[in-house]
Structures are given as structure tokens and as C-alpha cells.
């Protein structure tokens, strides 16, 4: 079991340095510090946090290692390995320099495993939640073929492109989501706080309220009683979704709907195709066996339908079929994908052809996202204008009748 140790020491230039390392013993910390070129002065076992320092973990809401952190780590590892540094030295530096606390701890444990004779791929394979299967298998292929630095470079490139794809979608959807959230908050505030004030004023004046105003008053009453229940349901639903969204049963129900949604279904399919093509290209280039590469590409595709389809394609290839043939029979894959893969198989350039497919769909995703954003924003503003404007009109209709009510 790894323990946390705080250390103080001096580096080669005599500068005082301090930090924290995870290791099995104090002696292991000394060895790691010497490997880092640090002469230890004091080493003490870190005490477990108490009170507010204790980390609280909620199932489904635990923060994992981010894709950006993995991309940076892979890029740095590739650079150091290609420069001639040993794997142990590389892992030591990575564990010491990474900003992600979780990745820092995991890399320290991986480094200890490698130091004890475990292969790098087997060591990272013990953390399947934090290291995607594509990364584990590309590392294994790089270790076997003696080109680990190139494999880490391919992993970094793959993760950087995936991160860029996610960032493009996230940045495009941020503005509409923020506008919608703020507008809904404004509507709720009007119903809960402002409408009752107008209602009491209207009742003191007497008279019959117009139908739109009555409907708004009834909606306000309902919001006061139903609102708290609705909030609890939403919070419980969010917890349940975070805890169960990756289960087979939920994915089998939700993922097919993602591909059939009006407007957004086409975008989801393009995202999945870009991810599938890029991942398969990276694994083929790294030397991962094709059957294994197809299975992994399905696992990391992000869609249960595509995963099942690639499982059937993998089984057909195992029986001696080509990749393009069974892929063409799967309706989830556009004909262009299977046709380009067929050309790549015939020309012996599958890796290059898959990369071209990935680039094509990356551009399609960016174009489609921009088009959807430019369409959603004015529609959203118009819809909210109608809702909020309608509420204001309903509130002020009785005011126009105040003079007659007073008389």
C-alpha cells in the first residue's frame, strides 16, 4: 500500500525544495528523490486529513483524470523518452510536475510498479477508470514493438484532437445554455415573487381579472407548491443520472435515441464517426492488432449502438472477412466511411484513410455546430421574448382597467 510522505531536500544547485510523494516506504522515497537529483534533508509521513481537509467522495461525482491532463502527460512522456530518458526517470518527473493531484498520485504508484518489474502497460492497466483502453493498448503495442515514445506521441495527438472536438461543441453550446438558464430563473422569480404582489393589488381593487392574468396567477400558485418538489426531483435525477449513465441498460436505451434526435441526431453521428476513425487510425498506426483495435474503438466510441456494430464487424473479420464488407452492412455507418475504408484496405493505407475520414468529420462537426448555434440563438431569444413579454402583458392588463375598477 502506498503512503504519502512530505520531504525537504536540496537539488543539484543547492536550492531548497519540498513536496509530497506517494511511496511504499521512506526508503522508496529516498530512492525516488535521488533519481530526481535531490538530496533529502527530512522525510516525514503525511498525516491523513481531518475535518474540512478530509476529501468527501460522492458516487458518480468523483473527479477523474481529465483528457487534457492525459494529453499533456503523454506529450511530455513522448518528448522525454525520445530524448533518451529512461522510463523510470520519465515517470518520476511526470509524477512530480503534473498539476492534477489525482494523476500525480496514480503516476507515483505506476512508477513504483514499474520499478518492481511490472510492465508500463500492465501498471496503467490497473487504473481502467483513469486511463482509457485505447491508451493502455497503444502503450502495450509500443512496449512490444520498441517504439514507446512514438506510441505516446500518437496518444497525445489523439487526445489533443479529441479535446479540441469537445471544446468546440462545449464553447458553441455555452451561450444558449446560459441564456436559457438565466431566462428560466427570471420566469421563476416573476412567478414566485412578483405575481403575488400584483395579485394582492388587484384583489384590493376588486373586479374581474382578465383570463391571461388569471392563468398567470394559477401558474404562480402552482409554482409555489410544486416548485420545491420539482427541485428535489431534478436534484435526485441528476445524482441518479451521474451514477447510472454509463451502465449497459441506460446506454442501450439512451444511445440509440441520441442518433435519432431531430437535428442533433446527425451531429451526434458525426461526432461518433470522427472519434471512431481517429481512434482506429491511431491504434493501427501504433501496431495494435486489428481485432483488438476494432473492439477498443467500439468501447471508446461513446455510443452503445456503434460499440455493438463494431463487435459484429470484429467477429466477421476474425472469420476472414474484410473490414469494409461487414462495416457496410451496419446501417449506423455512412456509406462514405465503408467505401473509403475499402479503398484503404486495397491500397494498404488504412491508417492514412481513417485519418482523412476523421479530419472530414471533425470539420463537419465544427460546421454543423456553428450552423446550429446561429439557428438556436435567435430562436431562443424570440421564444423567451414571447414568454417573458406575455407574462408582462398579462400582469399589466388589469392595470388598464384600474380606473373603471375604482369607479
Secondary structure in CASP SS format (residue, H / E / C, confidence):
PFRMAT SS
TARGET T0000
AUTHOR 0000-0000-0000
METHOD secondary structure of the structure
MODEL  1
X C 1.00
X C 1.00
X E 1.00
X E 1.00
X E 1.00
X E 1.00
X E 1.00
X E 1.00
X E 1.00
X E 1.00
X C 1.00
X C 1.00
X C 1.00
X C 1.00
X C 1.00
X E 1.00
X E 1.00
X E 1.00
X E 1.00
X E 1.00
X E 1.00
X E 1.00
X E 1.00
X C 1.00
X C 1.00
X H 1.00
X H 1.00
X H 1.00
X H 1.00
X H 1.00
X H 1.00
X H 1.00
X H 1.00
X H 1.00
X H 1.00
X C 1.00
X C 1.00
X C 1.00
X E 1.00
X E 1.00
X E 1.00
X E 1.00
X E 1.00
X E 1.00
X E 1.00
X C 1.00
X C 1.00
X C 1.00
X C 1.00
X C 1.00
X H 1.00
X H 1.00
X H 1.00
X C 1.00
X C 1.00
X C 1.00
X C 1.00
X C 1.00
X C 1.00
X C 1.00
X C 1.00
X C 1.00
X C 1.00
X C 1.00
X C 1.00
X C 1.00
X H 1.00
X H 1.00
X H 1.00
X H 1.00
X H 1.00
X H 1.00
X H 1.00
X H 1.00
X H 1.00
X H 1.00
X H 1.00
X H 1.00
X H 1.00
X H 1.00
X H 1.00
X H 1.00
X C 1.00
X C 1.00
X C 1.00
X C 1.00
X H 1.00
X H 1.00
X H 1.00
X H 1.00
X H 1.00
X H 1.00
X H 1.00
X H 1.00
X H 1.00
X H 1.00
X H 1.00
X C 1.00
X C 1.00
X C 1.00
X H 1.00
X H 1.00
X H 1.00
X H 1.00
X H 1.00
X H 1.00
X H 1.00
X H 1.00
X H 1.00
X H 1.00
X H 1.00
X H 1.00
X H 1.00
X H 1.00
X H 1.00
X C 1.00
X C 1.00
X C 1.00
X C 1.00
X H 1.00
X H 1.00
X H 1.00
X H 1.00
X H 1.00
X C 1.00
X C 1.00
X C 1.00
X C 1.00
X C 1.00
X C 1.00
X C 1.00
X C 1.00
X H 1.00
X H 1.00
X H 1.00
X H 1.00
X H 1.00
X H 1.00
X H 1.00
X H 1.00
X H 1.00
X H 1.00
X H 1.00
X H 1.00
X H 1.00
X C 1.00
X C 1.00
X H 1.00
X H 1.00
X H 1.00
X H 1.00
X H 1.00
X H 1.00
X H 1.00
X H 1.00
X H 1.00
X H 1.00
X H 1.00
X H 1.00
X H 1.00
X H 1.00
X H 1.00
X H 1.00
X H 1.00
X H 1.00
X H 1.00
X H 1.00
X H 1.00
X H 1.00
X H 1.00
X H 1.00
X H 1.00
X H 1.00
X H 1.00
X H 1.00
X H 1.00
X H 1.00
X H 1.00
X H 1.00
X H 1.00
X H 1.00
X H 1.00
X H 1.00
X H 1.00
X H 1.00
X H 1.00
X H 1.00
X H 1.00
X H 1.00
X H 1.00
X H 1.00
X H 1.00
X H 1.00
X H 1.00
X H 1.00
X H 1.00
X H 1.00
X H 1.00
X H 1.00
X H 1.00
X H 1.00
X H 1.00
X H 1.00
X H 1.00
X H 1.00
X C 1.00
X C 1.00
X C 1.00
X C 1.00
X C 1.00
X H 1.00
X H 1.00
X H 1.00
X H 1.00
X H 1.00
X H 1.00
X H 1.00
X H 1.00
X H 1.00
X H 1.00
X H 1.00
X H 1.00
X H 1.00
X H 1.00
X H 1.00
X H 1.00
X H 1.00
X H 1.00
X H 1.00
X H 1.00
X H 1.00
X H 1.00
X H 1.00
X H 1.00
X H 1.00
X H 1.00
X H 1.00
X H 1.00
X H 1.00
X H 1.00
X H 1.00
X H 1.00
X H 1.00
X H 1.00
X C 1.00
X C 1.00
X C 1.00
X H 1.00
X H 1.00
X H 1.00
X H 1.00
X H 1.00
X H 1.00
X H 1.00
X H 1.00
X H 1.00
X H 1.00
X H 1.00
X H 1.00
X H 1.00
X C 1.00
X C 1.00
X C 1.00
X H 1.00
X H 1.00
X H 1.00
X H 1.00
X H 1.00
X H 1.00
X H 1.00
X H 1.00
X H 1.00
X H 1.00
X H 1.00
X H 1.00
X H 1.00
X H 1.00
X H 1.00
X H 1.00
X H 1.00
X H 1.00
X H 1.00
X H 1.00
X H 1.00
X H 1.00
X H 1.00
X C 1.00
X C 1.00
X C 1.00
X H 1.00
X H 1.00
X H 1.00
X H 1.00
X H 1.00
X H 1.00
X H 1.00
X H 1.00
X H 1.00
X H 1.00
X C 1.00
X C 1.00
X C 1.00
X C 1.00
X H 1.00
X H 1.00
X H 1.00
X H 1.00
X H 1.00
X H 1.00
X H 1.00
X H 1.00
X H 1.00
X H 1.00
X H 1.00
X H 1.00
X H 1.00
X H 1.00
X H 1.00
X C 1.00
X C 1.00
X C 1.00
X C 1.00
X H 1.00
X H 1.00
X H 1.00
X H 1.00
X H 1.00
X H 1.00
X H 1.00
X C 1.00
X C 1.00
X C 1.00
X C 1.00
X C 1.00
X H 1.00
X H 1.00
X H 1.00
X H 1.00
X H 1.00
X H 1.00
X H 1.00
X H 1.00
X H 1.00
X H 1.00
X H 1.00
X H 1.00
X H 1.00
X C 1.00
X C 1.00
X H 1.00
X H 1.00
X H 1.00
X H 1.00
X H 1.00
X H 1.00
X H 1.00
X H 1.00
X H 1.00
X H 1.00
X H 1.00
X H 1.00
X H 1.00
X H 1.00
X H 1.00
X H 1.00
X H 1.00
X H 1.00
X H 1.00
X H 1.00
X H 1.00
X H 1.00
X H 1.00
X H 1.00
X H 1.00
X H 1.00
X H 1.00
X H 1.00
X H 1.00
X H 1.00
X H 1.00
X H 1.00
X H 1.00
X H 1.00
X H 1.00
X H 1.00
X H 1.00
X H 1.00
X H 1.00
X H 1.00
X H 1.00
X H 1.00
X H 1.00
X H 1.00
X H 1.00
X H 1.00
X H 1.00
X H 1.00
X H 1.00
X H 1.00
X H 1.00
X H 1.00
X H 1.00
X H 1.00
X H 1.00
X H 1.00
X H 1.00
X C 1.00
END
